[in-house]
């Protein structure tokens, strides 16, 4: 967003506040979001950390949105997890880190999150996978903008814009605050097939109600996120995965909700028991916003995913139906150590 030099009667202070209110689509009204939300498990719910087959997992998602309408909004997520057994039973602990970066507008309004995560998995059965998990996430969030790209009416000299004139504003270029969230999840296998399983979860983000702003303080409203997923086999060579998230944030007078869900069909391309190649394809719907076709390829131990938002919201006329492109890359594997979960029959996974 560029503050034009022909704006009169409005100082950049009001505009920056407006930017922050709009950008609170990332904090107060609507947090950052991804179409491949299933590739950002810690961001959805800290109790989803460790719900994978393996000891370690690293995931990266990059999103480029609204390039057809304005300066592209760029969002990236990077998370890493390490899962290990604790005690004498079948309990586990997962430690991880969630990193998020978002850049918007011509003033390069940038938000960076550094959020450590810890999740405890309590086994509820000695006969099959059945785990309840309690996770916590908390860390620092920093925001900044590029003052050199901000122009104000104070820099209009009567004939045109003059960049040598001071902008007449004293706001800081950056600030930081502490943010935290908590989550609970349950995941279990279905019957005797360890590959058929499901999960449900509920997360409460921003429970400390942090305040932030370049000028006047803006409170981040807490956000509830309910999630569910199901994976079921379709013969020996294929399976289908269903998943959905529903979030609610704000006050009674200004609540924002978002629902996204869909399905992917997966086909093993080589070995039945330990496939190196699996092809996934499907589609998701972000309610009143976008239809999202998805394709993904597993090449053990890596996965690559591509998706594209086909905009169906009220902005579709301006965007010509073009929303956001996303790319994801995942690594998942076992460690050569005594604490590895490779040969453990019961372990939290999805």
C-alpha positions as CSV (number, residue, x, y, z in Angstrom):
1,X,0.0,0.0,0.0
2,X,1.5,3.3,-1.0
3,X,0.5,6.6,0.6
4,X,0.1,8.9,-2.3
5,X,1.4,12.4,-2.2
6,X,-1.8,14.0,-3.2
7,X,-3.7,13.0,-0.1
8,X,-4.9,16.0,1.9
9,X,-6.4,16.3,5.4
10,X,-5.2,12.8,6.4
11,X,-1.8,12.2,8.0
12,X,0.1,9.0,7.6
13,X,-0.7,8.2,11.2
14,X,-4.3,7.5,10.4
15,X,-3.2,5.6,7.3
16,X,-0.7,3.5,9.2
17,X,-3.4,2.7,11.8
18,X,-5.6,1.7,8.9
19,X,-2.8,-0.5,7.5
20,X,-2.5,-2.1,10.9
21,X,-6.2,-2.7,11.2
22,X,-6.3,-4.2,7.7
23,X,-3.2,-6.2,8.5
24,X,-4.9,-7.4,11.6
25,X,-6.4,-9.7,9.1
26,X,-3.2,-11.3,10.2
27,X,-3.6,-10.9,13.9
28,X,-6.9,-9.5,15.1
29,X,-9.6,-10.3,12.6
30,X,-8.0,-13.1,10.6
31,X,-4.6,-14.7,11.2
32,X,-2.3,-15.7,8.4
33,X,-3.7,-18.6,6.5
34,X,-2.5,-21.3,4.1
35,X,-4.4,-23.3,1.6
36,X,-2.1,-26.3,2.3
37,X,-3.0,-25.9,6.0
38,X,-2.2,-29.6,6.5
39,X,1.4,-28.8,5.8
40,X,1.5,-26.3,8.8
41,X,0.4,-28.5,11.7
42,X,2.1,-26.5,14.5
43,X,0.4,-23.3,13.2
44,X,-3.0,-25.0,13.3
45,X,-2.6,-26.6,16.7
46,X,0.6,-27.1,18.8
47,X,-0.9,-30.5,19.9
48,X,-0.4,-31.6,16.3
49,X,3.4,-31.5,16.7
50,X,4.7,-35.1,16.3
51,X,1.6,-36.6,14.6
52,X,3.7,-38.2,11.8
53,X,5.5,-41.5,11.2
54,X,9.2,-40.7,11.9
55,X,11.5,-39.1,14.4
56,X,12.0,-35.8,12.7
57,X,10.0,-33.7,10.3
58,X,10.8,-30.3,8.6
59,X,8.2,-28.5,6.5
60,X,8.3,-25.4,4.4
61,X,5.3,-23.6,2.7
62,X,5.5,-20.5,0.5
63,X,2.4,-18.5,-0.5
64,X,2.2,-15.7,-3.1
65,X,-1.2,-14.0,-3.1
66,X,-3.1,-11.2,-5.0
67,X,-0.3,-10.6,-7.6
68,X,-3.1,-9.9,-10.1
69,X,-4.6,-7.1,-7.9
70,X,-1.8,-5.3,-6.1
71,X,1.7,-5.8,-4.8
72,X,1.9,-9.5,-4.0
73,X,1.4,-10.6,-0.4
74,X,4.1,-13.2,0.4
75,X,3.8,-15.6,3.3
76,X,6.1,-18.4,4.3
77,X,6.0,-21.0,7.1
78,X,8.9,-23.2,8.3
79,X,8.6,-25.7,11.1
80,X,10.7,-28.5,12.5
81,X,9.9,-31.3,15.0
82,X,11.7,-33.9,16.9
83,X,9.7,-36.7,18.6
84,X,11.2,-39.1,21.2
85,X,9.8,-41.6,23.8
86,X,9.7,-40.8,27.5
87,X,9.3,-43.0,30.6
88,X,8.7,-46.8,30.6
89,X,5.4,-46.8,28.7
90,X,4.3,-45.7,25.3
91,X,4.4,-42.0,26.0
92,X,6.2,-39.5,23.8
93,X,7.3,-35.8,23.7
94,X,7.7,-33.6,20.7
95,X,9.8,-30.5,20.6
96,X,9.6,-28.1,17.7
97,X,9.9,-24.6,16.3
98,X,7.4,-22.7,14.2
99,X,8.7,-19.8,12.0
100,X,6.4,-17.5,10.0
101,X,7.1,-14.6,7.8
102,X,4.6,-12.3,6.0
103,X,5.3,-9.3,3.8
104,X,2.5,-7.1,2.4
105,X,2.2,-3.9,0.4
106,X,4.7,-1.5,-1.2
107,X,5.8,-0.3,2.3
108,X,7.0,-3.9,2.9
109,X,5.0,-4.4,6.1
110,X,6.7,-7.5,7.5
111,X,5.7,-9.8,10.3
112,X,8.0,-12.5,11.7
113,X,7.0,-15.2,14.2
114,X,9.5,-17.3,16.2
115,X,7.5,-19.8,18.2
116,X,9.0,-22.8,20.1
117,X,6.6,-25.7,20.7
118,X,6.4,-28.6,23.1
119,X,3.8,-31.4,23.0
120,X,3.3,-34.3,25.3
121,X,1.6,-37.5,23.9
122,X,-0.1,-39.7,26.5
123,X,-0.9,-43.3,25.4
124,X,-4.4,-44.5,26.3
125,X,-4.1,-48.1,25.1
126,X,-1.7,-51.0,25.2
127,X,-3.3,-52.6,22.2
128,X,-3.4,-49.9,19.5
129,X,-2.5,-46.3,18.7
130,X,-4.6,-44.1,20.9
131,X,-3.1,-40.9,22.1
132,X,-4.2,-37.6,23.7
133,X,-1.8,-34.8,23.2
134,X,-1.4,-31.5,25.0
135,X,0.8,-28.8,23.3
136,X,2.0,-25.3,24.1
137,X,3.5,-22.7,21.8
138,X,4.9,-19.3,22.7
139,X,7.5,-16.9,21.5
140,X,8.2,-13.5,20.0
141,X,6.5,-11.7,17.0
142,X,8.2,-8.8,15.4
143,X,6.7,-6.3,12.9
144,X,8.4,-3.6,10.8
145,X,8.0,-1.5,7.7
146,X,10.3,0.3,5.2
147,X,10.1,4.0,6.1
148,X,11.9,4.9,2.9
149,X,8.9,3.7,0.9
150,X,6.3,5.7,2.8
151,X,5.3,9.1,1.4
152,X,3.0,11.7,3.1
153,X,1.2,14.9,2.3
154,X,4.0,16.7,4.2
155,X,6.3,15.9,1.3
156,X,4.1,17.7,-1.3
157,X,5.8,21.1,-1.9
158,X,2.9,22.7,-3.8
159,X,4.1,21.4,-7.2
160,X,4.6,17.7,-6.7
161,X,6.2,15.1,-4.5
162,X,9.6,16.1,-3.0
163,X,11.3,13.2,-1.4
164,X,13.9,15.4,0.3
165,X,11.3,16.9,2.6
166,X,10.7,15.2,6.0
167,X,7.6,13.1,6.2
168,X,6.6,14.8,9.5
169,X,6.0,11.6,11.4
170,X,7.7,10.0,14.4
171,X,6.4,6.4,14.5
172,X,8.8,3.6,15.1
173,X,9.9,1.4,12.2
174,X,9.4,-1.8,14.2
175,X,8.1,-3.3,17.4
176,X,7.8,-6.8,19.0
177,X,5.5,-8.6,21.4
178,X,5.0,-12.0,23.0
179,X,2.3,-14.4,21.7
180,X,1.2,-17.8,23.0
181,X,-1.2,-20.6,22.2
182,X,-2.3,-24.0,23.6
183,X,-3.9,-27.0,22.0
184,X,-5.4,-30.4,22.7
185,X,-5.7,-33.3,20.3
186,X,-6.7,-37.0,20.1
187,X,-5.5,-39.4,17.4
188,X,-6.1,-43.1,17.1
189,X,-5.8,-46.0,14.6
190,X,-9.0,-47.5,13.1
191,X,-9.3,-51.3,13.7
192,X,-6.1,-53.3,13.2
193,X,-4.8,-51.3,10.2
194,X,-2.2,-48.9,11.5
195,X,-2.4,-46.9,8.3
196,X,-6.1,-46.1,8.9
197,X,-6.4,-43.4,11.5
198,X,-8.1,-40.2,12.5
199,X,-7.5,-37.1,14.7
200,X,-9.5,-34.3,16.2
201,X,-8.1,-31.2,17.9
202,X,-9.0,-27.9,19.5
203,X,-6.5,-25.0,19.8
204,X,-6.7,-21.6,21.6
205,X,-4.4,-19.1,20.0
206,X,-3.4,-15.6,21.5
207,X,-4.7,-16.6,24.9
208,X,-2.5,-13.9,26.5
209,X,-4.3,-11.3,24.3
210,X,-1.1,-9.4,23.3
211,X,-1.3,-5.8,22.2
212,X,0.7,-4.3,19.4
213,X,0.7,-1.3,17.0
214,X,3.0,1.2,15.4
215,X,0.8,3.9,17.1
216,X,-2.2,3.2,19.3
217,X,-2.3,-0.2,20.9
218,X,-4.4,-2.9,19.1
219,X,-5.3,-6.0,21.0
220,X,-5.1,-9.4,19.4
221,X,-8.3,-11.3,20.0
222,X,-8.0,-15.0,21.0
223,X,-8.8,-17.5,18.2
224,X,-10.3,-20.9,18.5
225,X,-9.4,-23.5,15.8
226,X,-11.3,-26.9,15.6
227,X,-9.7,-29.5,13.4
228,X,-10.4,-33.1,12.2
229,X,-8.9,-35.6,9.8
230,X,-9.5,-39.1,8.6
231,X,-7.4,-41.4,6.5
232,X,-8.9,-44.7,5.2
233,X,-7.6,-47.3,2.8
234,X,-9.1,-48.1,-0.6
235,X,-7.5,-51.4,-1.3
236,X,-3.8,-52.1,-0.9
237,X,-2.5,-49.5,-3.3
238,X,-4.6,-46.4,-2.5
239,X,-6.2,-44.4,0.3
240,X,-8.2,-41.2,0.8
241,X,-7.6,-38.5,3.3
242,X,-10.3,-36.1,4.5
243,X,-9.5,-33.0,6.7
244,X,-11.0,-29.7,7.7
245,X,-10.3,-26.7,9.9
246,X,-12.9,-24.2,11.4
247,X,-11.7,-21.1,13.2
248,X,-13.4,-18.3,15.1
249,X,-11.8,-15.0,16.2
250,X,-13.0,-11.7,17.6
251,X,-15.9,-10.3,19.7
252,X,-19.6,-10.9,19.3
253,X,-19.9,-7.6,17.4
254,X,-17.0,-8.4,15.1
255,X,-16.3,-12.1,14.8
256,X,-14.4,-13.5,11.9
257,X,-14.8,-17.2,11.0
258,X,-13.1,-19.3,8.4
259,X,-13.8,-22.9,7.3
260,X,-11.6,-24.9,5.0
261,X,-11.7,-28.5,4.1
262,X,-11.4,-31.1,1.4
263,X,-10.1,-34.5,0.3
264,X,-7.0,-36.0,-1.4
265,X,-6.8,-39.3,-3.2
266,X,-3.4,-41.1,-2.8
267,X,-2.0,-43.8,-5.0
268,X,1.1,-45.9,-4.3
269,X,3.3,-46.1,-7.3
270,X,5.6,-49.0,-6.3
271,X,5.8,-51.1,-3.2
272,X,2.7,-51.8,-1.2
273,X,4.2,-52.0,2.3
274,X,7.0,-49.4,2.1
275,X,6.3,-47.2,-1.0
276,X,9.0,-44.8,-2.2
277,X,6.6,-43.0,-4.5
278,X,3.0,-41.9,-3.7
279,X,1.0,-39.5,-5.9
280,X,-1.7,-37.4,-4.2
281,X,-4.3,-35.2,-5.8
282,X,-7.5,-33.5,-4.7
283,X,-9.3,-30.3,-3.9
284,X,-10.2,-28.1,-1.0
285,X,-12.7,-25.3,-0.4
286,X,-12.2,-22.2,1.7
287,X,-15.8,-21.2,2.3
288,X,-16.9,-18.1,0.4
289,X,-13.3,-17.5,-0.7
290,X,-11.6,-20.0,-3.0
291,X,-11.6,-23.4,-4.6
292,X,-8.2,-25.0,-4.3
293,X,-6.9,-27.9,-6.5
294,X,-3.9,-29.7,-5.0
295,X,-1.3,-32.1,-6.3
296,X,1.5,-33.7,-4.2
297,X,4.2,-36.2,-4.8
298,X,6.0,-38.2,-2.1
299,X,9.5,-39.3,-3.0
300,X,10.7,-40.9,0.3
301,X,11.7,-39.1,2.5
302,X,10.6,-35.9,0.7
303,X,7.2,-34.6,-0.4
304,X,6.5,-31.7,-2.8
305,X,3.1,-30.1,-3.0
306,X,1.5,-27.5,-5.3
307,X,-1.8,-25.7,-5.0
308,X,-3.6,-22.7,-6.5
309,X,-6.5,-20.6,-5.1
310,X,-9.2,-20.0,-7.7
311,X,-10.9,-17.0,-6.1
312,X,-14.7,-17.1,-5.8
313,X,-15.1,-14.2,-3.3
314,X,-16.4,-10.7,-4.0
315,X,-12.9,-9.8,-5.2
316,X,-13.1,-12.3,-8.1
317,X,-14.0,-9.5,-10.6
318,X,-10.8,-7.6,-9.8
319,X,-8.7,-10.6,-9.3
320,X,-10.1,-12.3,-12.4
321,X,-10.5,-15.4,-10.3
322,X,-6.7,-15.6,-9.5
323,X,-5.9,-15.9,-5.9
324,X,-2.8,-17.4,-4.4
325,X,-0.1,-19.9,-5.4
326,X,1.4,-22.2,-2.8
327,X,4.5,-24.5,-2.8
328,X,5.3,-26.9,0.0
329,X,8.3,-29.1,0.7
330,X,8.5,-31.7,3.5
331,X,11.2,-34.0,4.9
332,X,10.3,-36.8,7.2
333,X,12.6,-39.5,8.5
334,X,14.0,-41.6,11.3
335,X,17.3,-41.2,13.2
336,X,19.9,-43.8,13.8
337,X,19.7,-43.7,17.5
338,X,18.5,-45.8,20.5
339,X,15.5,-43.4,21.0
340,X,14.3,-43.8,17.4
341,X,10.6,-44.6,16.9
342,X,11.2,-46.7,13.8
343,X,10.6,-50.1,15.4
344,X,8.1,-49.0,18.0
345,X,4.7,-50.5,17.2
346,X,2.6,-47.8,18.9
347,X,3.4,-44.2,18.2
348,X,1.3,-41.1,17.6
349,X,0.9,-40.6,13.8
350,X,-1.4,-39.6,11.1
